[in-house]
């Protein structure tokens, strides 16, 4: 799989999505990761790599919805 060149610290973005309590900061991190996924998707990939990108997006969708699901319980 290709890896796009980015100045963003992916590990820090991950931490912000998973652990961040500031909803605005968390939303910015999710938007940054979505942007990286879109850039990656624009590159040619094998079917397996495209499937991995799709799973990554689904996981991000789940993480984005998680706080709302937790509040409902």
C-alpha positions as CSV (number, residue, x, y, z in Angstrom):
1,X,0.0,0.0,0.0
2,X,1.2,3.5,-0.8
3,X,1.7,5.8,2.1
4,X,1.2,9.5,1.5
5,X,3.7,11.9,2.6
6,X,2.2,14.1,5.4
7,X,3.6,16.4,8.0
8,X,0.8,15.3,10.3
9,X,1.7,13.1,13.2
10,X,-0.6,10.1,12.7
11,X,0.0,8.8,16.2
12,X,-1.0,12.1,17.7
13,X,-4.1,12.2,15.6
14,X,-5.0,8.7,16.8
15,X,-4.5,9.8,20.4
16,X,-6.8,12.8,19.8
17,X,-9.5,10.7,18.3
18,X,-9.5,8.0,20.9
19,X,-8.6,9.9,24.1
20,X,-9.5,13.5,23.5
21,X,-12.3,14.9,25.6
22,X,-12.4,18.3,23.8
23,X,-15.0,17.6,21.1
24,X,-13.7,20.4,18.8
25,X,-10.1,19.0,19.0
26,X,-11.4,15.5,18.4
27,X,-13.5,16.6,15.4
28,X,-10.4,18.3,13.9
29,X,-8.4,15.1,14.3
30,X,-11.1,13.1,12.6
31,X,-11.3,15.5,9.7
32,X,-7.5,15.4,9.3
33,X,-7.6,11.6,9.2
34,X,-10.5,11.6,6.7
35,X,-8.4,14.0,4.5
36,X,-5.4,11.6,4.7
37,X,-7.7,8.7,3.7
38,X,-9.0,10.6,0.8
39,X,-5.5,11.5,-0.4
40,X,-4.5,7.8,-0.1
41,X,-7.6,6.7,-1.9
42,X,-6.7,8.9,-4.9
43,X,-3.5,6.8,-5.4
44,X,-3.6,3.5,-7.3
45,X,-4.0,0.4,-5.1
46,X,-4.6,-3.3,-5.3
47,X,-8.1,-4.6,-4.4
48,X,-6.8,-5.7,-1.0
49,X,-5.4,-2.3,-0.3
50,X,-8.7,-0.6,-1.3
51,X,-10.6,-2.9,1.0
52,X,-8.2,-2.0,3.8
53,X,-8.8,1.7,3.2
54,X,-12.6,1.1,3.2
55,X,-12.3,-0.7,6.6
56,X,-10.2,2.2,7.9
57,X,-13.0,4.6,7.0
58,X,-15.6,2.4,8.6
59,X,-13.6,2.3,11.8
60,X,-13.3,6.1,11.7
61,X,-17.0,6.3,11.2
62,X,-17.6,4.2,14.3
63,X,-15.1,6.2,16.4
64,X,-16.8,9.4,15.3
65,X,-20.2,8.1,16.4
66,X,-19.0,6.5,19.6
67,X,-19.5,9.5,21.9
68,X,-23.1,9.9,20.8
69,X,-23.7,6.1,21.3
70,X,-22.1,6.3,24.8
71,X,-24.4,9.2,25.8
72,X,-27.5,7.2,24.7
73,X,-26.8,4.3,27.1
